[in-house]
Amino acid sequence: QALTMLHVARGCVARLGARVLRAPGRPLSGQSAASYAKLVDSDVTYFRSILGDNDVITDASALEPYNTDWMKKYHGNSKLALRPRSTQQVSQILKHCNERKLAVVPQGGNTGLVGGSVAVADEVVLSLSGMDKILAFDEFAGTVTVQAGAVLQAVQEKAEAHGYAFPLDLGAKGSCQIGGNVATNAGGLRFLRFGSLHGTVLGIEAVLADGTIIDNLSTLKKDNTGYDIKQLFIGSEGTLGVLTGVAIALPKLPNSIQLAYLALDSYASVLKVFKEAKGHLAEILSAVEFLDDQALELTLAHLHGARNPLETRAPFYMLIEVSGSNEEHDSAKLTGFLEHVMEAGMVSDGTLAADSTQMAAVWHIREGISEALSKAGAVYKYDISLPLPELYDLVTDTRARLADEDANVVAFGHIGDGNVHLNISTPTKSESVFNKLEPWVFEWTQKRRGSISAEHGVGVMKPKYVHLSKSKESIELMKKLKAVMDPNGILNPYKVLPATE
Protein backbone atom coordinates (compact mmCIF):
# COMPACT_ATOMS: atom_id res chain seq x y z
CA GLN A 1 0.00 0.00 0.00
CA ALA A 2 2.84 2.37 0.84
CA LEU A 3 4.41 1.96 -2.57
CA THR A 4 1.06 2.33 -4.29
CA MET A 5 0.53 5.70 -2.63
CA LEU A 6 3.80 6.95 -4.06
CA HIS A 7 2.55 6.07 -7.52
CA VAL A 8 -0.52 8.30 -7.37
CA ALA A 9 0.91 11.20 -9.30
CA ARG A 10 2.84 9.18 -11.86
CA GLY A 11 2.28 8.00 -15.40
CA CYS A 12 1.34 11.24 -17.15
CA VAL A 13 1.95 10.98 -20.87
CA ALA A 14 3.12 14.15 -22.54
CA ARG A 15 3.35 15.23 -26.13
CA LEU A 16 6.72 16.79 -26.75
CA GLY A 17 7.07 19.47 -29.40
CA ALA A 18 10.33 18.08 -30.74
CA ARG A 19 11.69 17.50 -34.21
CA VAL A 20 9.54 15.29 -36.42
CA LEU A 21 11.62 12.58 -38.03
CA ARG A 22 10.35 10.70 -41.04
CA ALA A 23 11.81 7.85 -43.02
CA PRO A 24 15.31 8.88 -44.13
CA GLY A 25 16.49 8.84 -47.69
CA ARG A 26 19.40 6.60 -46.74
CA PRO A 27 19.70 3.87 -44.11
CA LEU A 28 20.59 4.95 -40.58
CA SER A 29 21.99 1.56 -39.69
CA GLY A 30 22.06 -1.98 -40.96
CA GLN A 31 20.87 -2.80 -44.47
CA SER A 32 19.38 -0.47 -47.05
CA ALA A 33 15.63 -0.32 -47.61
CA ALA A 34 16.21 -1.93 -51.01
CA SER A 35 17.28 -5.12 -49.22
CA TYR A 36 13.73 -5.80 -48.06
CA ALA A 37 10.69 -7.12 -49.89
CA LYS A 38 7.47 -5.15 -50.24
CA LEU A 39 4.31 -6.32 -48.52
CA VAL A 40 1.82 -7.95 -50.89
CA ASP A 41 -1.75 -9.21 -50.53
CA SER A 42 -0.69 -12.81 -50.09
CA ASP A 43 1.34 -11.84 -47.02
CA VAL A 44 -1.69 -10.22 -45.41
CA THR A 45 -3.80 -13.27 -46.28
CA TYR A 46 -1.25 -15.52 -44.57
CA PHE A 47 -1.19 -13.38 -41.43
CA ARG A 48 -4.99 -13.42 -41.29
CA SER A 49 -4.91 -17.21 -41.41
CA ILE A 50 -2.75 -17.16 -38.25
CA LEU A 51 -4.28 -14.29 -36.29
CA GLY A 52 -7.78 -13.78 -37.63
CA ASP A 53 -9.13 -10.49 -38.94
CA ASN A 54 -9.20 -8.45 -35.71
CA ASP A 55 -5.47 -8.71 -35.04
CA VAL A 56 -4.35 -7.83 -38.58
CA ILE A 57 -4.54 -4.05 -38.90
CA THR A 58 -4.41 -2.41 -42.33
CA ASP A 59 -6.71 0.59 -42.01
CA ALA A 60 -4.72 3.84 -42.28
CA SER A 61 -6.42 5.58 -39.36
CA ALA A 62 -6.14 2.49 -37.16
CA LEU A 63 -2.43 2.29 -38.03
CA GLU A 64 -1.69 5.84 -36.90
CA PRO A 65 -0.94 4.94 -33.25
CA TYR A 66 1.44 2.22 -34.44
CA ASN A 67 3.20 4.60 -36.85
CA THR A 68 3.71 7.43 -34.37
CA ASP A 69 5.50 7.43 -31.05
CA TRP A 70 3.90 8.95 -27.94
CA MET A 71 5.90 12.17 -28.29
CA LYS A 72 4.63 12.66 -31.86
CA LYS A 73 8.30 12.99 -32.83
CA TYR A 74 8.89 9.89 -34.96
CA HIS A 75 6.60 8.82 -37.81
CA GLY A 76 6.71 5.66 -39.90
CA ASN A 77 4.78 4.49 -42.94
CA SER A 78 3.88 0.93 -42.02
CA LYS A 79 0.95 -0.52 -43.94
CA LEU A 80 0.43 -3.41 -41.55
CA ALA A 81 0.36 -3.99 -37.79
CA LEU A 82 0.05 -7.48 -36.33
CA ARG A 83 -1.13 -8.29 -32.80
CA PRO A 84 -0.24 -11.89 -31.92
CA ARG A 85 -1.65 -13.55 -28.81
CA SER A 86 0.92 -16.31 -28.31
CA THR A 87 4.59 -17.10 -28.73
CA GLN A 88 3.73 -19.64 -31.42
CA GLN A 89 2.00 -16.95 -33.45
CA VAL A 90 5.05 -14.68 -33.11
CA SER A 91 7.19 -17.58 -34.34
CA GLN A 92 4.99 -18.15 -37.38
CA ILE A 93 4.97 -14.46 -38.23
CA LEU A 94 8.74 -14.07 -38.01
CA LYS A 95 9.42 -17.27 -39.94
CA HIS A 96 7.29 -15.96 -42.81
CA CYS A 97 8.83 -12.48 -42.67
CA ASN A 98 12.34 -13.90 -42.64
CA GLU A 99 11.66 -16.12 -45.64
CA ARG A 100 10.09 -13.20 -47.49
CA LYS A 101 12.67 -10.66 -46.21
CA LEU A 102 9.96 -8.42 -44.80
CA ALA A 103 11.37 -5.98 -42.26
CA VAL A 104 9.71 -6.03 -38.81
CA VAL A 105 9.63 -3.53 -35.94
CA PRO A 106 8.68 -5.06 -32.56
CA GLN A 107 6.52 -2.67 -30.52
CA GLY A 108 5.57 -2.60 -26.85
CA GLY A 109 3.84 0.35 -25.22
CA ASN A 110 5.53 2.75 -27.64
CA THR A 111 6.60 5.03 -24.79
CA GLY A 112 10.30 5.24 -25.69
CA LEU A 113 12.16 8.49 -26.32
CA VAL A 114 14.50 7.55 -29.19
CA GLY A 115 12.15 6.15 -31.84
CA GLY A 116 13.12 2.53 -31.29
CA SER A 117 9.58 1.13 -31.52
CA VAL A 118 8.32 2.99 -34.60
CA ALA A 119 8.80 2.03 -38.23
CA VAL A 120 11.41 4.10 -40.04
CA ALA A 121 9.95 3.23 -43.45
CA ASP A 122 7.28 0.63 -44.16
CA GLU A 123 8.30 -2.18 -41.79
CA VAL A 124 5.61 -4.52 -40.46
CA VAL A 125 4.74 -3.52 -36.89
CA LEU A 126 4.66 -6.49 -34.52
CA SER A 127 2.72 -5.30 -31.48
CA LEU A 128 3.03 -7.33 -28.27
CA SER A 129 0.01 -5.64 -26.68
CA GLY A 130 -2.12 -8.76 -27.13
CA MET A 131 0.26 -10.80 -24.97
CA ASP A 132 -0.43 -9.17 -21.61
CA LYS A 133 -0.94 -12.08 -19.21
CA ILE A 134 0.74 -12.57 -15.84
CA LEU A 135 1.66 -16.24 -16.17
CA ALA A 136 2.93 -17.17 -12.71
CA PHE A 137 3.71 -15.73 -9.29
CA ASP A 138 5.89 -17.47 -6.70
CA GLU A 139 5.15 -16.02 -3.25
CA PHE A 140 7.97 -17.96 -1.60
CA ALA A 141 10.82 -17.21 -4.01
CA GLY A 142 9.51 -13.77 -4.88
CA THR A 143 9.37 -14.11 -8.67
CA VAL A 144 6.86 -13.19 -11.34
CA THR A 145 6.60 -14.53 -14.89
CA VAL A 146 4.75 -12.49 -17.49
CA GLN A 147 4.12 -12.23 -21.18
CA ALA A 148 6.04 -9.42 -22.85
CA GLY A 149 2.97 -7.25 -23.37
CA ALA A 150 2.05 -7.09 -19.69
CA VAL A 151 1.74 -3.45 -18.63
CA LEU A 152 4.21 -2.38 -15.94
CA GLN A 153 1.56 -0.94 -13.62
CA ALA A 154 -0.51 -4.12 -13.73
CA VAL A 155 2.53 -6.18 -12.75
CA GLN A 156 3.42 -3.71 -9.99
CA GLU A 157 -0.09 -4.01 -8.54
CA LYS A 158 0.05 -7.80 -8.70
CA ALA A 159 3.38 -7.79 -6.86
CA GLU A 160 2.14 -5.38 -4.19
CA ALA A 161 -0.97 -7.49 -3.60
CA HIS A 162 1.37 -10.32 -2.63
CA GLY A 163 3.62 -8.18 -0.45
CA TYR A 164 6.34 -7.58 -3.01
CA ALA A 165 7.63 -4.54 -4.87
CA PHE A 166 8.57 -4.46 -8.53
CA PRO A 167 12.22 -3.43 -9.05
CA LEU A 168 11.37 -0.96 -11.83
CA ASP A 169 9.26 2.19 -11.64
CA LEU A 170 8.72 4.65 -14.50
CA GLY A 171 6.50 7.63 -15.11
CA ALA A 172 4.98 5.81 -18.11
CA LYS A 173 4.10 2.72 -16.07
CA GLY A 174 0.44 2.91 -17.08
CA SER A 175 1.35 2.35 -20.74
CA CYS A 176 4.81 0.80 -21.03
CA GLN A 177 5.16 -2.97 -21.27
CA ILE A 178 7.56 -5.34 -19.53
CA GLY A 179 8.96 -6.66 -22.80
CA GLY A 180 9.78 -3.15 -23.95
CA ASN A 181 11.26 -2.30 -20.54
CA VAL A 182 13.59 -5.28 -20.79
CA ALA A 183 14.40 -4.78 -24.49
CA THR A 184 15.51 -1.21 -23.71
CA ASN A 185 17.02 -2.04 -20.30
CA ALA A 186 14.95 0.73 -18.72
CA GLY A 187 16.44 2.34 -15.62
CA GLY A 188 13.88 4.36 -13.68
CA LEU A 189 13.64 5.79 -10.19
CA ARG A 190 14.72 2.81 -8.07
CA PHE A 191 17.88 1.89 -9.99
CA LEU A 192 19.98 3.03 -7.02
CA ARG A 193 18.27 0.48 -4.77
CA PHE A 194 17.50 -2.45 -7.06
CA GLY A 195 20.02 -2.07 -9.86
CA SER A 196 19.72 -2.86 -13.56
CA LEU A 197 17.32 -5.26 -15.24
CA HIS A 198 20.47 -7.16 -16.19
CA GLY A 199 20.48 -8.27 -12.56
CA THR A 200 16.78 -8.64 -11.77
CA VAL A 201 15.66 -10.48 -14.92
CA LEU A 202 15.94 -14.21 -14.21
CA GLY A 203 14.80 -15.61 -17.53
CA ILE A 204 13.39 -14.72 -20.91
CA GLU A 205 11.52 -16.29 -23.78
CA ALA A 206 12.37 -14.86 -27.18
CA VAL A 207 11.76 -15.60 -30.85
CA LEU A 208 14.63 -15.25 -33.30
CA ALA A 209 14.28 -13.80 -36.78
CA ASP A 210 13.82 -17.24 -38.36
CA GLY A 211 11.03 -18.18 -35.95
CA THR A 212 13.17 -20.23 -33.56
CA ILE A 213 11.80 -20.02 -30.01
CA ILE A 214 14.44 -19.59 -27.31
CA ASP A 215 12.91 -20.94 -24.09
CA ASN A 216 15.06 -19.53 -21.30
CA LEU A 217 12.08 -18.60 -19.11
CA SER A 218 13.64 -19.84 -15.89
CA THR A 219 12.94 -18.42 -12.43
CA LEU A 220 16.09 -19.92 -10.94
CA LYS A 221 18.29 -17.40 -9.17
CA LYS A 222 21.33 -19.57 -9.73
CA ASP A 223 22.11 -21.23 -13.06
CA ASN A 224 25.74 -21.40 -14.12
CA THR A 225 25.36 -23.71 -17.11
CA GLY A 226 27.19 -21.98 -19.93
CA TYR A 227 26.52 -18.61 -21.52
CA ASP A 228 23.90 -16.36 -19.95
CA ILE A 229 21.81 -16.09 -23.12
CA LYS A 230 19.19 -13.74 -21.69
CA GLN A 231 21.73 -10.94 -21.34
CA LEU A 232 21.96 -10.66 -25.15
CA PHE A 233 18.32 -9.62 -25.35
CA ILE A 234 18.29 -7.17 -22.44
CA GLY A 235 18.92 -3.76 -23.98
CA SER A 236 19.10 -5.07 -27.56
CA GLU A 237 16.00 -3.03 -28.54
CA GLY A 238 14.43 -5.82 -30.57
CA THR A 239 17.34 -6.13 -32.99
CA LEU A 240 18.37 -9.68 -32.02
CA GLY A 241 15.00 -11.26 -31.26
CA VAL A 242 11.49 -10.53 -30.07
CA LEU A 243 10.91 -10.98 -26.35
CA THR A 244 7.68 -12.84 -25.63
CA GLY A 245 8.09 -13.68 -21.93
CA VAL A 246 10.06 -12.45 -18.93
CA ALA A 247 10.71 -13.79 -15.41
CA ILE A 248 11.82 -11.23 -12.82
CA ALA A 249 13.00 -11.38 -9.20
CA LEU A 250 11.04 -9.19 -6.78
CA PRO A 251 12.16 -7.51 -3.55
CA LYS A 252 9.84 -7.47 -0.55
CA LEU A 253 7.50 -4.51 -0.24
CA PRO A 254 8.88 -2.14 2.41
CA ASN A 255 6.81 -1.46 5.54
CA SER A 256 8.06 2.11 5.74
CA ILE A 257 8.68 4.74 3.05
CA GLN A 258 9.81 8.29 3.82
CA LEU A 259 10.75 11.17 1.57
CA ALA A 260 12.79 14.34 2.11
CA TYR A 261 12.91 17.34 -0.24
CA LEU A 262 15.99 19.54 0.13
CA ALA A 263 17.18 22.89 -1.23
CA LEU A 264 20.88 23.41 -1.92
CA ASP A 265 23.03 26.37 -2.95
CA SER A 266 25.41 24.59 -5.34
CA TYR A 267 26.01 21.42 -7.30
CA ALA A 268 29.02 20.79 -5.05
CA SER A 269 26.57 20.63 -2.15
CA VAL A 270 24.45 18.12 -4.09
CA LEU A 271 27.48 15.82 -4.35
CA LYS A 272 28.34 16.23 -0.67
CA VAL A 273 24.79 15.44 0.43
CA PHE A 274 24.70 12.36 -1.81
CA LYS A 275 27.95 11.13 -0.29
CA GLU A 276 26.60 11.69 3.21
CA ALA A 277 23.33 9.96 2.32
CA LYS A 278 25.18 6.84 1.23
CA GLY A 279 27.08 6.82 4.51
CA HIS A 280 24.25 7.65 6.90
CA LEU A 281 21.31 5.93 5.21
CA ALA A 282 23.08 3.07 3.43
CA GLU A 283 20.80 0.03 3.50
CA ILE A 284 17.51 2.00 3.51
CA LEU A 285 18.37 4.46 0.73
CA SER A 286 16.03 3.80 -2.20
CA ALA A 287 16.14 6.90 -4.44
CA VAL A 288 18.23 10.07 -4.82
CA GLU A 289 16.97 12.50 -7.46
CA PHE A 290 17.88 16.07 -8.29
CA LEU A 291 16.57 19.01 -10.30
CA ASP A 292 17.81 22.54 -10.85
CA ASP A 293 15.82 25.70 -10.20
CA GLN A 294 15.23 26.21 -13.92
CA ALA A 295 13.46 22.83 -14.00
CA LEU A 296 11.38 23.73 -10.96
CA GLU A 297 10.44 27.14 -12.36
CA LEU A 298 9.25 25.63 -15.63
CA THR A 299 7.35 22.88 -13.82
CA LEU A 300 5.55 25.28 -11.47
CA ALA A 301 4.55 27.37 -14.49
CA HIS A 302 3.25 24.57 -16.71
CA LEU A 303 2.36 21.48 -14.63
CA HIS A 304 -1.18 21.35 -13.28
CA GLY A 305 -1.26 20.89 -9.54
CA ALA A 306 2.45 21.53 -8.97
CA ARG A 307 3.29 23.43 -5.79
CA ASN A 308 6.67 24.39 -4.37
CA PRO A 309 7.18 22.18 -1.28
CA LEU A 310 9.32 24.91 0.29
CA GLU A 311 8.76 28.59 0.98
CA THR A 312 12.20 29.44 -0.38
CA ARG A 313 14.00 28.89 -3.70
CA ALA A 314 17.52 27.66 -4.33
CA PRO A 315 19.73 26.74 -7.31
CA PHE A 316 19.27 22.98 -6.72
CA TYR A 317 16.86 20.52 -5.10
CA MET A 318 17.12 16.88 -4.09
CA LEU A 319 14.60 14.15 -3.35
CA ILE A 320 15.93 11.54 -0.95
CA GLU A 321 13.74 8.50 -0.35
CA VAL A 322 14.33 5.78 2.21
CA SER A 323 12.42 2.54 2.60
CA GLY A 324 12.76 -0.34 5.00
CA SER A 325 11.08 -2.73 7.41
CA ASN A 326 11.04 -0.63 10.60
CA GLU A 327 9.43 2.81 10.48
CA GLU A 328 10.82 3.98 13.82
CA HIS A 329 14.35 2.94 12.88
CA ASP A 330 14.15 4.45 9.39
CA SER A 331 12.66 7.69 10.67
CA ALA A 332 15.41 8.08 13.27
CA LYS A 333 18.10 7.52 10.65
CA LEU A 334 16.57 9.98 8.17
CA THR A 335 16.01 12.63 10.84
CA GLY A 336 19.59 12.26 12.07
CA PHE A 337 20.88 12.57 8.50
CA LEU A 338 18.84 15.71 7.84
CA GLU A 339 20.05 17.34 11.07
CA HIS A 340 23.64 16.51 10.11
CA VAL A 341 23.54 18.01 6.60
CA MET A 342 21.66 21.09 7.80
CA GLU A 343 24.11 21.75 10.63
CA ALA A 344 27.04 21.24 8.25
CA GLY A 345 25.64 23.92 5.94
CA MET A 346 25.23 21.55 3.00
CA VAL A 347 21.47 22.18 2.81
CA SER A 348 19.80 25.59 2.94
CA ASP A 349 16.24 24.37 3.50
CA GLY A 350 14.25 21.17 3.49
CA THR A 351 11.09 19.35 4.40
CA LEU A 352 10.09 15.82 5.30
CA ALA A 353 6.87 14.61 3.69
CA ALA A 354 4.40 14.01 6.50
CA ASP A 355 2.11 11.58 4.70
CA SER A 356 1.38 9.87 1.42
CA THR A 357 -0.37 12.95 0.01
CA GLN A 358 2.70 15.09 0.54
CA MET A 359 4.93 12.35 -0.89
CA ALA A 360 2.81 12.18 -4.03
CA ALA A 361 2.92 15.97 -4.37
CA VAL A 362 6.72 16.00 -4.18
CA TRP A 363 7.10 13.14 -6.67
CA HIS A 364 4.58 14.91 -8.92
CA ILE A 365 7.07 17.74 -9.36
CA ARG A 366 10.00 15.48 -10.21
CA GLU A 367 8.05 13.21 -12.54
CA GLY A 368 6.02 16.03 -14.09
CA ILE A 369 9.01 17.91 -15.49
CA SER A 370 8.72 16.19 -18.90
CA GLU A 371 5.02 17.01 -19.11
CA ALA A 372 5.73 20.62 -18.18
CA LEU A 373 8.42 20.82 -20.85
CA SER A 374 5.97 19.60 -23.48
CA LYS A 375 3.56 22.38 -22.57
CA ALA A 376 6.26 25.04 -22.68
CA GLY A 377 7.04 24.54 -26.38
CA ALA A 378 9.52 22.47 -28.36
CA VAL A 379 12.06 20.41 -26.43
CA TYR A 380 15.36 18.72 -27.21
CA LYS A 381 16.07 15.83 -24.85
CA TYR A 382 19.38 14.19 -23.96
CA ASP A 383 19.87 11.23 -21.63
CA ILE A 384 23.50 11.23 -20.53
CA SER A 385 25.68 9.33 -18.03
CA LEU A 386 28.76 11.11 -16.73
CA PRO A 387 31.22 10.95 -13.84
CA LEU A 388 29.44 12.78 -11.01
CA PRO A 389 31.98 15.62 -10.58
CA GLU A 390 31.49 16.60 -14.26
CA LEU A 391 27.79 15.88 -14.62
CA TYR A 392 26.45 19.41 -14.18
CA ASP A 393 29.29 20.93 -16.24
CA LEU A 394 27.37 19.70 -19.28
CA VAL A 395 24.42 21.87 -18.27
CA THR A 396 26.46 25.01 -17.66
CA ASP A 397 28.40 24.54 -20.90
CA THR A 398 25.14 24.03 -22.81
CA ARG A 399 23.76 27.27 -21.40
CA ALA A 400 26.90 29.09 -22.49
CA ARG A 401 26.71 27.59 -25.97
CA LEU A 402 23.07 28.65 -26.37
CA ALA A 403 23.44 32.05 -24.73
CA ASP A 404 22.40 33.89 -27.91
CA GLU A 405 19.38 31.63 -28.51
CA ASP A 406 15.86 31.83 -27.10
CA ALA A 407 16.37 28.60 -25.19
CA ASN A 408 15.76 27.49 -21.61
CA VAL A 409 18.21 24.80 -20.48
CA VAL A 410 16.90 22.67 -17.61
CA ALA A 411 18.33 19.62 -15.93
CA PHE A 412 17.11 16.85 -13.65
CA GLY A 413 17.79 13.18 -13.17
CA HIS A 414 19.09 10.31 -11.12
CA ILE A 415 22.08 11.70 -9.22
CA GLY A 416 22.44 8.33 -7.53
CA ASP A 417 23.11 6.75 -10.93
CA GLY A 418 25.21 9.51 -12.52
CA ASN A 419 22.42 10.11 -15.04
CA VAL A 420 21.38 13.62 -16.09
CA HIS A 421 18.38 14.44 -18.29
CA LEU A 422 19.43 17.55 -20.18
CA ASN A 423 16.44 19.30 -21.74
CA ILE A 424 16.45 22.40 -23.91
CA SER A 425 13.09 24.14 -24.19
CA THR A 426 12.40 26.59 -27.03
CA PRO A 427 9.16 28.39 -27.99
CA THR A 428 9.14 26.62 -31.37
CA LYS A 429 11.38 24.17 -33.21
CA SER A 430 14.72 25.77 -33.98
CA GLU A 431 17.18 24.41 -36.51
CA SER A 432 19.80 26.79 -35.14
CA VAL A 433 19.44 25.38 -31.62
CA PHE A 434 19.45 21.80 -32.89
CA ASN A 435 22.62 22.34 -34.94
CA LYS A 436 24.37 23.77 -31.88
CA LEU A 437 23.35 20.76 -29.82
CA GLU A 438 24.16 17.88 -32.14
CA PRO A 439 26.66 16.39 -32.34
CA TRP A 440 28.21 18.75 -29.78
CA VAL A 441 26.39 17.22 -26.75
CA PHE A 442 27.52 13.72 -27.71
CA GLU A 443 31.11 14.79 -28.44
CA TRP A 444 31.27 16.67 -25.13
CA THR A 445 30.11 13.49 -23.40
CA GLN A 446 32.69 11.34 -25.16
CA LYS A 447 35.54 13.57 -23.96
CA ARG A 448 34.49 12.82 -20.36
CA ARG A 449 34.15 9.07 -21.04
CA GLY A 450 30.40 9.27 -20.50
CA SER A 451 27.55 7.49 -22.25
CA ILE A 452 25.36 9.16 -24.88
CA SER A 453 22.46 7.00 -23.67
CA ALA A 454 22.15 6.28 -19.97
CA GLU A 455 18.75 4.57 -19.99
CA HIS A 456 16.68 5.59 -23.03
CA GLY A 457 18.48 3.41 -25.56
CA VAL A 458 19.81 4.18 -29.05
CA GLY A 459 16.78 3.65 -31.28
CA VAL A 460 16.75 5.61 -34.52
CA MET A 461 18.07 8.76 -32.85
CA LYS A 462 21.67 7.80 -32.03
CA PRO A 463 23.11 4.99 -34.22
CA LYS A 464 25.53 7.35 -35.95
CA TYR A 465 26.85 8.43 -32.55
CA VAL A 466 27.29 4.99 -30.99
CA HIS A 467 31.02 5.12 -31.78
CA LEU A 468 31.32 7.93 -29.25
CA SER A 469 30.43 5.51 -26.43
CA LYS A 470 31.59 2.17 -27.85
CA SER A 471 34.95 1.19 -29.29
CA LYS A 472 35.32 0.16 -32.93
CA GLU A 473 35.98 -3.40 -31.79
CA SER A 474 32.84 -3.47 -29.63
CA ILE A 475 30.71 -2.23 -32.51
CA GLU A 476 32.18 -4.85 -34.84
CA LEU A 477 31.36 -7.58 -32.31
CA MET A 478 27.78 -6.28 -32.05
CA LYS A 479 27.49 -6.40 -35.83
CA LYS A 480 28.76 -9.99 -35.85
CA LEU A 481 26.17 -10.99 -33.26
CA LYS A 482 23.47 -9.33 -35.35
CA ALA A 483 24.65 -11.16 -38.48
CA VAL A 484 24.53 -14.53 -36.72
CA MET A 485 21.17 -14.06 -35.01
CA ASP A 486 19.42 -12.12 -37.78
CA PRO A 487 21.32 -12.76 -41.05
CA ASN A 488 18.66 -11.12 -43.22
CA GLY A 489 18.56 -8.07 -40.95
CA ILE A 490 14.76 -8.04 -40.71
CA LEU A 491 14.50 -7.21 -36.99
CA ASN A 492 14.15 -3.50 -36.21
CA PRO A 493 16.36 -2.27 -39.04
CA TYR A 494 17.95 1.21 -38.99
CA LYS A 495 18.15 1.03 -35.18
CA VAL A 496 21.01 0.73 -32.67
CA LEU A 497 23.85 -0.24 -35.04
CA PRO A 498 25.55 2.42 -37.17
CA ALA A 499 25.13 2.20 -40.94
CA THR A 500 27.40 -0.12 -42.89
CA GLU A 501 28.68 1.98 -45.74
Secondary structure, 3 states (H helix, E strand, C coil): CHHHHHCCCCCCCCCCCCCCECCCCCCCCECCHHHCCCCCHHHHHHHHHHHCCCCEECCHHHHHHHHECCCCCEECCCCCEECCCCHHHHHHHHHHHHHHCCCEEEECCCCCCCCCCCCCCCCEEEECCCCCCEEEEECCCCEEEEECCCEHHHHHHHHHHCCECCCCCCCCCCCCEHHHHHHCCCCCCCHHHHCCHHHHEEEEEEECCCCCEEEECCCCCCCCCCCCCHHHHCCCCCCCCEEEEEEEECCECCCEEEEEEEEECCHHHHHHHHHHHHHHCHHHEEEEEEEEHHHHHHHHHHCCCCCCCCCCCCCEEEEEEEEECCHHHHHHHHHHHHHHHHHCCCCCEEEECCCHHHHHHHHHHHHCHHHHHHHHCEEEEEEEECCHHHHCHHHHHHHHHCCCCCCEEEEEEEHHHCEEEEEEEECCCCHHHHHHHCCHHHHHHHHCCCECCCCCCCCCCCHHHHHHCCCHHHHHHHHHHHHHHCCCCCECCCCCCCECC
